[in-house]
């Protein structure tokens, strides 16, 4: 899905940046550094199957005025639902004109039983969250383990409880534990610090980042 309009900054000057997406296997155009942070979060959230910038135009009327809106992102979730996302700095949400506009947009999506979410830096730039995402990005390299490696992995995931320290101890290379996380063979609560006692799990659609609890 290609963007329905050219991705530029709010001032119309130029694109702020591109986020290389492992999940989408291409670069995602973003209009602000905050949108780059959002795209990075989507890339590392297991229940986001795919996501698209500037996915479509929305048109509607209240009988007096006509409205148009273009979501910043469309998320396709592992449970089959979709979420339209608007990314905004938290400080701007107190502006009465913008607040009214966002309320109109939210009501528009509610009328068609579609999900709409506003994300701010409060969610996207939490200290722990950003640190974990950077760690995962750094270790995002293909796993090259042989038969013994995958036999060890299978033994680990049969345990009733599993911690990051358990996985680090099970492999000769401690970095393999990070790579199992970055390649999504194992998962953890990305909003909590990653330590030796951090509980791990085999990723599944039932685990959702708090930002998408709608």
For each residue, the residues with C-beta under 8 A, 3 or more apart:
1: 52 55 74
2:
3: 6 7 29 52 53 54 55
4: 54 55 56 57 70
5: 54 57 70
6: 3
7: 3 15 29 30 31 53 54
8: 12 13 14 15 31
9: 12 13 14 15 16 31 32
10: 31 32
11:
12: 8 9
13: 8 9
14: 8 9
15: 7 8 9 18 29 30 31
16: 9 30 31 32 33 35 36
17: 30 33 36
18: 15 27 28 29 30
19: 27 28 30 36 39 40 43
20: 27 28
21: 24 25 26 27 28 39 43
22: 25 43 140
23: 42 43 48 50 51
24: 21 28 43 50 51
25: 21 22
26: 21
27: 18 19 20 21
28: 18 19 20 21 24 39 51 53
29: 3 7 15 18 53 54
30: 7 15 16 17 18 19 33 35 36 38 39 53
31: 7 8 9 10 15 16 35 72
32: 9 10 16 35 36 87
33: 16 17 30 36 37
34: 37 38 87 88 89 120 121 124 125
35: 16 30 31 32 38 39 53 72 73 87
36: 16 17 19 30 32 33 39 40
37: 33 34 40 41 121 124 125 130
38: 30 34 35 41 42 72 73 85 87 119 124
39: 19 21 28 30 35 36 42 43 51 53 73
40: 19 36 37 43 44 133 137
41: 37 38 44 45 123 124 129 133 209 211
42: 23 38 39 45 48 51 73 75
43: 19 21 22 23 24 39 40 48 51
44: 40 41 133 136 137 190
45: 41 42 48 190 209 211 212
46: 78 184 187 203 204 205 207
47: 77 78 79 205 207 208 209 212
48: 23 42 43 45 51 75 76 77 78 212
49: 76 77 78
50: 23 24 75 76
51: 23 24 28 39 42 43 48 73 74 75 76
52: 1 3 55 73 74
53: 3 7 28 29 30 35 39 72 73
54: 3 4 5 7 29 70 71 72
55: 1 3 4 52 71 73 74 84
56: 4 70 71 74
57: 4 5 68 69 70
58: 67 68 69 70 71 105 108
59: 66 67 68
60: 66 67 108
61: 64 65 66 67
62: 65 67 104
63:
64: 61
65: 61 62
66: 59 60 61
67: 58 59 60 61 62 104 108
68: 57 58 59
69: 57 58 105 108
70: 4 5 54 56 57 58
71: 54 55 56 58 74 84 85 86 116
72: 31 35 38 53 54 85 86 87
73: 35 38 39 42 51 52 53 55 84 85 87
74: 1 51 52 55 56 71 82 83 84 85
75: 42 48 50 51 82 83 84 85 212
76: 48 49 50 51 82
77: 47 48 49 80 81 82 83 205 212
78: 46 47 48 49 205
79: 47 205
80: 77
81: 77 115
82: 74 75 76 77 114 115
83: 74 75 77 115 116 117 212 214
84: 55 71 73 74 75 109 114 115 116 117
85: 38 71 72 73 74 75 116 117 118 119
86: 71 72 102 105 116 117 118 119
87: 32 34 35 38 72 73 118 119 120 124
88: 34 92 93 98 102 118 119 120
89: 34 92 93 120 121
90: 93 120 121 122
91: 94
92: 88 89 95 98
93: 88 89 90 98 99 102 118 120
94: 91 99
95: 92 98 99
96: 99 100
97: 100 101
98: 88 92 93 95 101 102
99: 93 94 95 96 102 103
100: 96 97 103 104
101: 97 98 104 105
102: 86 88 93 98 99 105 106 118
103: 99 100 106 107
104: 62 67 100 101 107 108
105: 58 69 86 101 102 108 109 116
106: 102 103 109 110 116
107: 103 104 110 111
108: 58 60 67 69 104 105 111 112
109: 84 105 106 112 114 115 116
110: 106 107 113 114 116
111: 107 108
112: 108 109
113: 110
114: 82 84 109 110
115: 81 82 83 84 109 214
116: 71 83 84 85 86 105 106 109 110
117: 83 84 85 86 211 212 214
118: 85 86 87 88 93 102
119: 38 85 86 87 88 123 124 211
120: 34 87 88 89 90 93 123 124
121: 34 37 89 90 124 125
122: 90 125 126
123: 41 119 120 126 129 210 211
124: 34 37 38 41 87 119 120 121 129
125: 34 37 121 122 129 130
126: 122 123 129 130 191
127: 130 131
128: 131 132 191 192 193
129: 41 123 124 125 126 132 133 190 191
130: 37 125 126 127 133 134
131: 127 128 134 135 193
132: 128 129 135 136 190 191 193 194
133: 40 41 44 129 130 136 137 190
134: 130 131 137 138
135: 131 132 138 139 178 194
136: 44 132 133 139 140 178 181 182
137: 40 44 133 134 140 182
138: 134 135 178 182
139: 135 136 175 178 179 181 182
140: 22 136 137 179 182 183
141: 179 182
142: 183
143: 149 176 179 180 183 185
144:
145: 148 149 150 153 176
146: 149 150
147: 150 151
148: 145 151 152
149: 143 145 146 152 153 171 176
150: 145 146 147 153 154
151: 147 148 154 155
152: 148 149 155 156 170 171
153: 145 149 150 156 157 180 185
154: 150 151 157 158
155: 151 152 158 159 170
156: 152 153 159 162 166 167 170
157: 153 154 162 186 202
158: 154 155
159: 155 156 162 166
160:
161: 199
162: 156 157 159 166 167 186 199 200 201
163: 166 167 196 197 198 199 200
164: 167 168 177 188 194 195 196 197 198 200
165: 168 169 195 196 197
166: 156 159 162 163 169 170 200
167: 156 162 163 164 170 171 176 177 180 186 200
168: 164 165 171 174 177 196
169: 165 166
170: 152 155 156 166 167
171: 149 152 167 168 174 176 177
172: 176
173: 176
174: 168 171 177 178
175: 139 178 179
176: 143 145 149 167 171 172 173 179 180
177: 164 167 168 171 174 180 181 186
178: 135 136 138 139 174 175 181 182
179: 139 140 141 143 175 176 182 183
180: 143 153 167 176 177 183 185 186
181: 136 139 177 178 184 185 186 187 188 194 200
182: 136 137 138 139 140 141 178 179
183: 140 142 143 179 180
184: 46 181 187 203
185: 143 153 180 181 202
186: 157 162 167 177 180 181 200 201 202 203
187: 46 181 184 200 201 202 203 207
188: 164 181 192 194 198 199 200 201
189: 192 198 199
190: 44 45 129 132 133 209
191: 126 128 129 132 209 210
192: 128 188 189 198
193: 128 131 132 198
194: 132 135 164 181 188 198
195: 164 165 198
196: 163 164 165 168
197: 163 164 165
198: 163 164 188 189 192 193 194 195
199: 161 162 163 188 189
200: 162 163 164 166 167 181 186 187 188
201: 162 186 187 188 204 207
202: 157 185 186 187
203: 46 184 186 187 207
204: 46 201 207
205: 46 47 77 78 79
206:
207: 46 47 187 201 203 204
208: 47 212 213
209: 41 45 47 190 191 212 213
210: 123 191 213
211: 41 45 117 119 123
212: 45 47 48 75 77 83 117 208 209
213: 208 209 210
214: 83 115 117
